[in-house]
Amino acid sequence: MPELGTNSTSTNGANGDTSLAYNSKAGRWFVPSTTWQDVPDYLAIPGGGGFEAKINIDTKCNQARWDNPPKPEEVIDKRTGKPQEDAPYWDYVPSSEWQHVPDAYQIPAGYEERTDHAGRRQVRWNHPIPGPETVFVKQTNEPQKPLGNISDFWHVPTFQEYEESCARNEARGGRHLPREKSEINPPGELRPMFSWIDYGDMEIDRSQYHVGDGFLDIGGFIMLIGPSYVGKSTLLAQLTINLAIGCTWLFFRVERPLKILIVQAEDSENKLVKLGRMYRRMGLTAEQIALAKKNTAVLTIRNCQDEMAIAEIERHAEVFKPDVICINPMTSFLSGSVYKDEVINKFLRIELTPMLDRLQASAIVVHHPPKPILGDKETKDLTAFELQYGGAGMAALTNAPRGNVFFVHVDGDVFKLSVGKGFDDLGTKETSAYLRRSRDQADVMLWEPCDQTQATEATENLKQRKSKTKASTSKFVSYDQLLKHLSKIEKYTREKIRALVKEKIDRGKDWTDDALKELVRENKLARTKEKNPEGAAFVLYHLPTVMEPATGPDGQY
């Protein structure tokens, strides 16, 4: 029979107190649960039950959870080598945490009720928790009675039991946080409040870092910002494969393989197939391919936004257990405007960040810049402090994330990746990289680093293009200006209008022909034909009148 912790996801620290999940009152089972529970050292967990185990980094307690909980009698007491003793157990035990409740039960006063993402009824109580005998069975209108077997519900300790357990854990050097799954702290329970001296005496826990020295860490997120069609999805695919195999790429430094859940809404199945084929060009070993297959999962969600989207993401994350969750793009899962601080704060701070805390995960959120990007100033001329404000929307998009990364087109197949906010936490000297978009004969794309010559040439081309655009923009003339130079009683040939435009507006043949085409299409200019005894009819342009109104294009100009 396997010991608890044989597939532990964390081995930081010694075992702490385990009374949280064990009811010390004689005659109660330790009941296997689908949520993380602290497990007494003397209990051996049955094999083949689909369990996971870990050591809680904060409380330093053994913990376990099950997808399909084994029966209580299958849990062995290692002190005796026999199953834990059978005894009556309440069919439903009121709890200060959200629990599923059978519809047949009538709940006493002092509770909150909600429906979870699957439509199931859930309730929880404020302190003090009522006893099990206060729960009535609706069919009989009598209190529930202790049963010899149990349902899907388990004992959850009172706050007094919880605080006593935390005190014992702290005596062993452990640190505790509010209980997992609590969305708000119930009345009577205070959040941890450590002094600066306390924090100064603590050791930095590098196991919390996912990228760099805290650029991406547990409970935090960064934003990847780039224009539409710049290649954010392909960049994200290549980055996450590298993270999944524990390979540092560009300035994204990692120390171990990470499990990555990519949540996307825009790419079709065929597009995902093309993105997936990228791994064939990355030069991966057979072992790395197996690791990337195990450590990446792509989840498509197109029918949820806001808190419903977060609930759906969390539901799948609880099964896959990712280290990093990628949301691509944020706007697909946001019902409100990115230009409203209250909308952004609610999604990023109230919904996303608490989910990351519950899952002990981090996130990469994909977003787009405003249009046009960052005004007239080129991204290469911006400092990291200026660059961090390059995302479309309110300042909350800059303030909420731990860092942001910008992906912009430079010239041709050359692009630039730059870090704005959070660059000090990368742990590397480099904060930007030039990349080249490469495709093979099978049209499989891969991002490759540019050499210095390519990067310099692309940057110079961008500078020239920008200067031409600015010069052209400064002399912009609306097509409507042409109408101001036409007489209300005269008709003009194309050649005559070209000469008039050159004289009055200083524009050439191409501009004039485009202006005629657009003005006719918009019914701002009339176009008529007159007979020509020598051949094709004359085409004349004039301002519309009641007798000769504008009739729109006829396919010729």
C-alpha positions as CSV (number, residue, x, y, z in Angstrom):
1,M,0.0,0.0,0.0
2,P,1.6,3.3,-1.0
3,E,2.6,5.9,1.6
4,L,1.2,9.4,1.5
5,G,3.5,11.7,-0.4
6,T,4.9,9.2,-2.9
7,N,3.8,11.5,-5.7
8,S,4.2,14.7,-3.8
9,T,4.1,18.0,-5.7
10,S,6.1,19.7,-3.0
11,T,8.7,18.5,-0.5
12,N,9.5,21.8,1.3
13,G,9.6,21.4,5.0
14,A,8.8,18.8,7.7
15,N,5.4,17.4,8.5
16,G,3.2,19.7,10.6
17,D,0.1,19.2,12.7
18,T,-2.6,17.2,11.0
19,S,-5.7,17.8,13.1
20,L,-7.3,20.0,10.4
21,A,-9.0,17.2,8.5
22,Y,-9.3,14.7,11.4
23,N,-12.1,15.0,13.9
24,S,-10.5,14.1,17.2
25,K,-13.9,13.1,18.7
26,A,-13.9,9.3,19.1
27,G,-15.7,7.2,16.7
28,R,-15.4,9.4,13.6
29,W,-13.9,8.4,10.3
30,F,-11.2,10.3,8.5
31,V,-13.2,10.7,5.3
32,P,-11.4,10.9,1.9
33,S,-12.3,14.1,0.1
34,T,-12.1,15.7,-3.4
35,T,-10.5,18.8,-1.9
36,W,-7.1,19.1,-0.3
37,Q,-7.1,17.9,3.3
38,D,-4.4,17.6,5.9
39,V,-3.9,13.9,6.7
40,P,-2.6,12.4,10.0
41,D,0.8,10.8,9.7
42,Y,-0.4,7.5,11.1
43,L,-3.0,6.9,8.3
44,A,-1.9,5.1,5.1
45,I,-3.8,6.0,2.0
46,P,-5.1,3.2,-0.2
47,G,-3.7,2.6,-3.6
48,G,-5.7,2.7,-6.9
49,G,-8.0,5.4,-5.5
50,G,-6.9,8.1,-7.8
51,F,-5.3,10.2,-5.1
52,E,-2.7,13.0,-5.2
53,A,-0.5,14.0,-2.3
54,K,1.7,17.0,-1.4
55,I,3.2,18.9,1.5
56,N,1.6,22.3,2.1
57,I,4.4,24.9,1.7
58,D,2.8,27.2,4.3
59,T,1.6,24.8,7.0
60,K,4.1,22.1,6.3
61,C,1.4,19.4,6.6
62,N,0.8,16.3,4.5
63,Q,-2.2,16.8,2.3
64,A,-4.1,14.6,-0.1
65,R,-7.2,14.7,-2.3
66,W,-9.1,12.2,-4.5
67,D,-10.9,12.3,-7.8
68,N,-12.9,9.3,-6.8
69,P,-12.7,9.0,-3.0
70,P,-12.1,5.5,-1.6
71,K,-14.3,4.3,1.2
72,P,-13.4,5.3,4.8
73,E,-12.8,1.7,5.8
74,E,-10.1,1.4,3.1
75,V,-8.0,3.9,5.0
76,I,-5.5,1.9,7.2
77,D,-4.3,2.9,10.6
78,K,-0.5,2.2,10.4
79,R,-0.3,1.9,14.2
80,T,-2.5,-1.2,14.2
81,G,-2.2,-2.3,10.5
82,K,-6.0,-2.5,10.4
83,P,-8.7,-0.3,8.9
84,Q,-9.7,2.7,11.0
85,E,-12.5,1.9,13.4
86,D,-16.1,2.1,12.1
87,A,-18.5,4.3,13.9
88,P,-21.6,6.3,13.2
89,Y,-21.1,9.4,11.1
90,W,-23.5,12.2,10.3
91,D,-24.7,12.1,6.7
92,Y,-24.2,15.8,6.4
93,V,-21.9,18.1,8.6
94,P,-22.4,21.8,8.4
95,S,-19.3,23.7,7.5
96,S,-17.8,27.2,7.2
97,E,-16.7,26.3,3.7
98,W,-18.7,25.8,0.6
99,Q,-20.1,22.3,0.4
100,H,-22.6,20.5,-1.9
101,V,-25.9,19.9,-0.1
102,P,-28.5,17.2,-1.0
103,D,-31.8,18.8,-2.1
104,A,-33.6,16.7,0.5
105,Y,-32.0,18.6,3.4
106,Q,-33.4,21.7,5.0
107,I,-30.7,24.0,6.3
108,P,-30.9,25.9,9.6
109,A,-30.5,29.7,9.9
110,G,-27.2,31.5,9.6
111,Y,-26.1,30.2,6.2
112,E,-25.3,31.4,2.7
113,E,-26.4,29.5,-0.3
114,R,-25.3,29.6,-4.0
115,T,-25.3,27.4,-7.1
116,D,-21.9,26.3,-8.5
117,H,-20.8,26.3,-12.1
118,A,-22.4,22.9,-12.6
119,G,-25.7,24.0,-11.2
120,R,-25.4,22.1,-7.9
121,R,-26.6,23.6,-4.6
122,Q,-23.9,24.7,-2.2
123,V,-24.1,26.3,1.3
124,R,-21.7,27.5,4.1
125,W,-22.1,28.9,7.5
126,N,-20.7,31.8,9.5
127,H,-19.2,31.1,12.9
128,P,-20.4,29.4,15.1
129,I,-21.2,26.4,13.0
130,P,-24.5,24.6,13.9
131,G,-24.4,21.0,14.9
132,P,-25.2,18.2,12.5
133,E,-28.5,17.5,14.4
134,T,-29.8,20.9,13.4
135,V,-30.0,19.7,9.7
136,F,-33.5,18.4,9.0
137,V,-34.6,15.9,6.4
138,K,-37.5,17.5,4.4
139,Q,-39.4,14.3,3.7
140,T,-39.7,13.3,7.4
141,N,-39.4,16.8,8.9
142,E,-37.0,15.3,11.5
143,P,-33.3,15.9,12.3
144,Q,-30.9,13.7,10.4
145,K,-29.5,10.8,12.4
146,P,-26.0,9.4,12.6
147,L,-25.5,6.8,9.9
148,G,-23.3,3.7,9.9
149,N,-22.0,4.7,6.4
150,I,-21.2,8.1,4.9
151,S,-22.2,10.1,1.8
152,D,-19.9,12.4,-0.2
153,F,-19.6,14.8,2.7
154,W,-16.9,15.0,5.3
155,H,-16.1,16.7,8.6
156,V,-14.7,20.3,8.4
157,P,-13.2,21.7,11.6
158,T,-14.4,24.7,13.6
159,F,-12.3,27.8,13.6
160,Q,-11.2,27.0,17.1
161,E,-9.8,23.7,15.9
162,Y,-8.2,25.5,13.0
163,E,-6.5,28.1,15.1
164,E,-5.2,25.5,17.6
165,S,-3.7,23.6,14.7
166,C,-2.1,26.7,13.2
167,A,-0.5,27.6,16.5
168,R,1.1,24.1,16.7
169,N,2.3,24.4,13.1
170,E,3.9,27.8,13.8
171,A,5.7,26.3,16.8
172,R,7.3,23.9,14.3
173,G,8.4,26.8,12.0
174,G,5.4,26.6,9.6
175,R,3.4,29.5,8.4
176,H,-0.3,29.4,7.8
177,L,-2.7,31.3,5.6
178,P,-6.5,31.4,5.6
179,R,-8.0,28.1,4.7
180,E,-8.1,27.1,1.0
181,K,-11.4,27.7,-0.9
182,S,-12.4,30.5,1.5
183,E,-13.5,33.4,-0.8
184,I,-13.8,35.9,2.1
185,N,-12.6,35.6,5.7
186,P,-15.6,34.8,7.9
187,P,-16.3,37.1,10.9
188,G,-14.0,36.5,13.7
189,E,-11.0,35.3,11.6
190,L,-8.2,37.7,10.9
191,R,-5.9,37.6,8.0
192,P,-2.2,37.1,8.7
193,M,-0.4,40.4,9.6
194,F,3.4,40.0,9.8
195,S,5.8,42.8,10.6
196,W,8.6,44.0,8.3
197,I,11.0,42.4,10.8
198,D,9.1,39.1,10.5
199,Y,9.4,39.3,6.7
200,G,13.0,40.3,6.9
201,D,13.8,37.2,9.0
202,M,12.1,34.8,6.5
203,E,13.9,33.0,3.8
204,I,12.9,33.7,0.1
205,D,11.1,30.7,-1.2
206,R,12.4,30.2,-4.7
207,S,10.0,27.4,-5.3
208,Q,7.3,30.2,-5.7
209,Y,9.2,31.5,-8.8
210,H,8.1,30.3,-12.2
211,V,10.1,32.6,-14.4
212,G,13.2,34.6,-13.4
213,D,13.5,36.0,-9.9
214,G,9.8,36.6,-9.5
215,F,8.9,38.0,-12.9
216,L,6.2,35.3,-13.0
217,D,5.5,33.7,-9.6
218,I,2.7,31.9,-7.7
219,G,-0.4,34.1,-7.3
220,G,0.8,36.7,-9.9
221,F,0.4,37.2,-13.6
222,I,2.1,39.1,-16.5
223,M,0.6,40.5,-19.7
224,L,1.8,39.7,-23.2
225,I,0.7,42.6,-25.4
226,G,0.9,42.8,-29.2
227,P,-1.2,43.9,-32.2
228,S,-3.6,41.6,-34.0
229,Y,-1.9,39.2,-36.4
230,V,1.5,40.0,-35.0
231,G,1.9,36.3,-34.0
232,K,1.1,36.3,-30.2
233,S,-0.5,32.8,-30.4
234,T,2.5,31.3,-32.1
235,L,4.9,33.1,-29.7
236,L,2.8,31.8,-26.8
237,A,2.9,28.3,-28.2
238,Q,6.7,28.3,-28.5
239,L,7.2,29.9,-25.1
240,T,4.9,27.5,-23.3
241,I,6.6,24.4,-24.9
242,N,9.9,25.7,-23.6
243,L,8.5,26.3,-20.1
244,A,6.9,22.8,-20.1
245,I,10.3,21.2,-20.7
246,G,12.1,23.5,-18.3
247,C,14.2,25.2,-21.0
248,T,15.2,28.8,-20.7
249,W,14.3,30.7,-23.9
250,L,15.4,34.3,-24.7
251,F,15.1,36.1,-21.4
252,F,12.5,33.8,-19.9
253,R,14.7,31.9,-17.4
254,V,13.2,28.8,-15.8
255,E,14.7,26.3,-13.3
256,R,12.3,23.4,-13.7
257,P,9.6,22.0,-16.1
258,L,6.2,23.8,-15.6
259,K,2.7,22.5,-16.3
260,I,1.0,24.9,-18.6
261,L,-2.8,25.3,-19.2
262,I,-3.5,27.4,-22.3
263,V,-7.1,28.8,-22.3
264,Q,-8.0,30.2,-25.7
265,A,-11.1,31.4,-27.6
266,E,-10.1,32.5,-31.0
267,D,-8.1,29.8,-32.8
268,S,-9.9,27.1,-34.7
269,E,-9.0,23.4,-34.4
270,N,-7.0,23.5,-37.6
271,K,-5.1,26.5,-36.4
272,L,-4.3,24.7,-33.2
273,V,-3.0,21.8,-35.2
274,K,-0.6,24.1,-37.1
275,L,0.5,25.6,-33.8
276,G,1.1,22.2,-32.3
277,R,3.3,21.1,-35.2
278,M,5.8,23.8,-34.1
279,Y,7.4,21.2,-31.8
280,R,8.7,19.3,-34.8
281,R,11.1,22.2,-35.6
282,M,12.3,22.9,-32.1
283,G,14.9,20.1,-32.1
284,L,13.4,18.4,-29.0
285,T,14.7,15.1,-27.8
286,A,12.3,12.2,-27.3
287,E,12.3,12.8,-23.6
288,Q,11.5,16.5,-24.1
289,I,8.6,15.7,-26.4
290,A,7.2,13.3,-23.8
291,L,7.6,16.1,-21.2
292,A,5.9,18.7,-23.4
293,K,3.0,16.3,-24.1
294,K,2.5,15.7,-20.3
295,N,2.9,19.3,-19.2
296,T,0.8,21.2,-21.7
297,A,-3.0,21.3,-22.2
298,V,-5.1,23.5,-24.5
299,L,-8.6,24.4,-23.4
300,T,-11.0,26.2,-25.7
301,I,-13.8,28.2,-24.0
302,R,-16.1,30.4,-26.2
303,N,-19.3,30.6,-24.2
304,C,-18.3,32.1,-20.8
305,Q,-17.1,35.5,-19.6
306,D,-16.2,37.2,-16.3
307,E,-16.7,35.1,-13.2
308,M,-18.3,32.3,-15.2
309,A,-15.1,32.0,-17.3
310,I,-13.0,32.0,-14.2
311,A,-15.1,29.2,-12.7
312,E,-14.8,27.2,-15.8
313,I,-11.1,27.7,-16.0
314,E,-10.7,26.7,-12.4
315,R,-12.9,23.6,-12.8
316,H,-10.5,22.3,-15.5
317,A,-7.4,23.5,-13.7
318,E,-8.3,21.5,-10.6
319,V,-8.0,18.4,-12.8
320,F,-4.9,19.3,-14.8
321,K,-3.2,21.2,-11.9
322,P,-1.1,23.7,-13.9
323,D,1.7,25.8,-12.6
324,V,0.9,28.5,-15.3
325,I,-2.4,29.4,-16.9
326,C,-2.3,31.3,-20.2
327,I,-5.4,33.3,-21.1
328,N,-5.5,34.1,-24.8
329,P,-6.9,36.8,-25.2
330,M,-8.2,38.6,-22.2
331,T,-10.9,40.4,-24.1
332,S,-12.6,37.1,-25.1
333,F,-13.4,36.4,-21.4
334,L,-14.3,40.0,-20.5
335,S,-17.8,41.3,-21.1
336,G,-17.1,44.9,-20.2
337,S,-14.8,47.6,-21.7
338,V,-11.1,47.6,-21.2
339,Y,-11.4,51.4,-20.8
340,K,-13.3,51.0,-17.4
341,D,-11.1,50.5,-14.4
342,E,-13.9,48.8,-12.4
343,V,-14.3,46.2,-15.1
344,I,-10.5,45.5,-15.3
345,N,-10.1,45.5,-11.5
346,K,-13.0,43.1,-11.0
347,F,-11.7,40.6,-13.6
348,L,-7.9,40.8,-12.8
349,R,-7.9,41.5,-9.1
350,I,-11.2,40.1,-7.7
351,E,-11.6,37.0,-10.0
352,L,-8.3,36.0,-11.6
353,T,-5.8,36.6,-8.8
354,P,-7.8,34.8,-6.0
355,M,-8.2,31.9,-8.4
356,L,-4.4,31.8,-8.9
357,D,-4.0,31.9,-5.1
358,R,-6.4,29.0,-4.7
359,L,-4.6,26.9,-7.4
360,Q,-1.1,28.0,-6.4
361,A,-0.5,29.0,-10.0
362,S,0.6,32.0,-12.1
363,A,-0.8,33.3,-15.3
364,I,0.2,34.9,-18.7
365,V,-2.6,37.1,-20.0
366,V,-2.6,38.0,-23.7
367,H,-3.9,41.5,-24.7
368,H,-3.6,44.0,-27.5
369,P,-2.2,47.5,-27.6
370,P,-4.2,50.6,-28.4
371,K,-4.5,51.7,-32.0
372,P,-2.3,53.3,-33.2
373,I,0.4,51.9,-30.8
374,L,1.9,54.3,-28.4
375,G,1.4,57.5,-30.5
376,D,4.3,58.8,-32.6
377,K,7.1,57.6,-30.4
378,E,8.7,54.4,-31.6
379,T,8.9,51.4,-29.2
380,K,12.7,51.2,-29.6
381,D,12.9,54.8,-28.1
382,L,10.7,54.1,-25.1
383,T,12.2,53.3,-21.7
384,A,10.8,50.3,-19.8
385,F,8.9,52.7,-17.6
386,E,7.1,54.2,-20.6
387,L,6.7,50.9,-22.4
388,Q,4.7,49.4,-19.5
389,Y,1.7,51.6,-20.4
390,G,1.4,50.2,-23.9
391,G,-1.7,48.1,-23.4
392,A,-5.1,49.2,-24.6
393,G,-7.3,50.2,-21.7
394,M,-7.1,51.8,-18.3
395,A,-4.1,52.1,-15.9
396,A,-5.4,49.0,-14.0
397,L,-4.0,46.9,-16.9
398,T,-0.6,48.2,-16.0
399,N,-0.9,48.3,-12.2
400,A,-2.5,44.8,-11.7
401,P,0.1,42.5,-13.4
402,R,3.6,41.8,-12.0
403,G,5.1,42.5,-15.4
404,N,4.3,43.0,-19.1
405,V,5.9,42.0,-22.4
406,F,5.4,43.7,-25.7
407,F,5.6,42.1,-29.1
408,V,5.8,44.5,-32.1
409,H,6.5,44.2,-35.9
410,V,9.7,45.9,-37.0
411,D,10.1,45.2,-40.7
412,G,9.5,42.3,-43.0
413,D,9.8,39.1,-41.0
414,V,11.6,40.8,-38.1
415,F,9.8,41.4,-34.8
416,K,10.8,42.7,-31.4
417,L,10.0,41.4,-27.9
418,S,10.5,43.8,-25.0
419,V,9.8,43.8,-21.3
420,G,8.3,46.9,-19.7
421,K,7.1,46.5,-16.1
422,G,9.0,43.9,-14.0
423,F,12.2,43.9,-16.0
424,D,14.2,43.9,-12.7
425,D,12.7,40.6,-11.8
426,L,13.9,38.7,-14.9
427,G,17.2,37.8,-13.4
428,T,18.9,38.4,-16.7
429,K,20.7,41.4,-18.3
430,E,18.6,41.1,-21.5
431,T,15.2,42.7,-21.5
432,S,14.5,42.6,-25.3
433,A,15.1,40.3,-28.2
434,Y,14.7,40.5,-32.0
435,L,13.0,37.5,-33.6
436,R,12.5,36.4,-37.2
437,R,9.4,34.6,-38.4
438,S,10.5,31.4,-40.1
439,R,8.4,28.9,-42.1
440,D,9.5,25.5,-43.5
441,Q,8.2,23.8,-46.7
442,A,5.3,22.3,-44.7
443,D,4.3,25.9,-43.7
444,V,5.2,25.2,-40.0
445,M,6.2,28.4,-38.3
446,L,8.9,29.0,-35.7
447,W,10.3,32.1,-34.1
448,E,14.1,32.3,-34.4
449,P,16.5,34.9,-33.0
450,C,17.7,37.5,-35.4
451,D,21.4,38.2,-35.8
452,Q,22.6,41.8,-35.2
453,T,22.8,42.6,-38.9
454,Q,19.2,41.6,-39.5
455,A,18.0,43.5,-36.5
456,T,19.9,46.7,-37.4
457,E,18.6,46.6,-41.0
458,A,15.0,46.1,-39.9
459,T,15.3,48.9,-37.4
460,E,16.6,51.3,-40.1
461,N,13.8,50.3,-42.5
462,L,11.3,51.0,-39.7
463,K,12.8,54.4,-39.1
464,Q,12.5,55.3,-42.8
465,R,9.0,54.0,-43.1
466,K,7.9,56.0,-40.0
467,S,9.5,59.2,-41.4
468,K,7.7,58.8,-44.7
469,T,4.4,58.1,-43.0
470,K,4.8,61.3,-40.9
471,A,5.6,63.4,-43.9
472,S,2.6,62.0,-45.8
473,T,0.3,62.5,-42.9
474,S,1.4,66.1,-42.4
475,K,0.2,66.9,-46.0
476,F,-3.0,64.9,-45.9
477,V,-5.8,66.4,-48.0
478,S,-9.4,65.1,-47.9
479,Y,-11.0,64.1,-51.2
480,D,-13.8,66.5,-50.4
481,Q,-11.4,69.4,-51.0
482,L,-11.8,68.6,-54.7
483,L,-15.5,69.5,-54.6
484,K,-14.7,73.1,-53.4
485,H,-12.9,73.8,-56.7
486,L,-15.7,72.7,-59.0
487,S,-18.2,75.1,-60.5
488,K,-21.9,74.3,-60.0
489,I,-22.7,74.9,-63.7
490,E,-19.7,73.3,-65.4
491,K,-18.9,69.7,-66.4
492,Y,-15.3,68.4,-66.5
493,T,-13.4,65.8,-68.3
494,R,-11.0,63.7,-66.3
495,E,-8.0,65.4,-67.9
496,K,-9.4,68.9,-66.9
497,I,-9.9,67.8,-63.3
498,R,-6.4,66.4,-63.1
499,A,-5.0,69.8,-64.2
500,L,-7.3,71.6,-61.8
501,V,-6.2,69.4,-58.9
502,K,-2.5,69.9,-59.7
503,E,-2.9,73.6,-59.7
504,K,-5.2,74.1,-56.7
505,I,-4.4,71.1,-54.4
506,D,-0.9,70.1,-55.6
507,R,-1.8,66.4,-56.0
508,G,-1.0,64.1,-58.9
509,K,-2.8,61.8,-61.3
510,D,-3.2,58.8,-58.9
511,W,-4.7,61.0,-56.1
512,T,-7.1,62.6,-58.5
513,D,-8.3,59.2,-60.0
514,D,-8.8,57.8,-56.5
515,A,-10.7,60.9,-55.4
516,L,-13.0,60.7,-58.5
517,K,-13.7,57.1,-57.7
518,E,-14.5,57.6,-54.0
519,L,-16.6,60.8,-54.6
520,V,-18.7,59.0,-57.2
521,R,-19.2,56.0,-54.9
522,E,-20.4,58.3,-52.1
523,N,-22.8,60.1,-54.5
524,K,-21.0,63.4,-53.9
525,L,-20.0,63.7,-57.5
526,A,-22.2,62.9,-60.6
527,R,-20.8,61.1,-63.7
528,T,-22.6,61.4,-67.0
529,K,-21.9,60.4,-70.6
530,E,-22.3,62.4,-73.8
531,K,-22.2,61.2,-77.4
532,N,-19.0,61.4,-79.3
533,P,-19.5,61.3,-83.1
534,E,-16.0,60.0,-83.5
535,G,-16.1,57.1,-81.2
536,A,-16.6,56.3,-77.5
537,A,-18.8,58.6,-75.4
538,F,-17.3,61.4,-73.5
539,V,-17.3,60.9,-69.7
540,L,-17.9,64.1,-67.7
541,Y,-17.9,64.8,-64.0
542,H,-20.0,67.6,-62.3
543,L,-21.6,68.5,-59.0
544,P,-25.1,66.8,-58.6
545,T,-28.2,68.8,-59.6
546,V,-31.9,68.1,-59.4
547,M,-32.0,67.4,-63.2
548,E,-28.7,65.3,-63.1
549,P,-28.3,63.7,-59.7
550,A,-25.5,61.5,-58.6
551,T,-26.3,57.8,-59.3
552,G,-23.3,56.1,-57.9
553,P,-20.7,54.0,-59.6
554,D,-21.5,52.0,-62.8
555,G,-18.2,50.0,-62.8
556,Q,-16.2,52.5,-64.8
557,Y,-14.4,55.7,-63.7
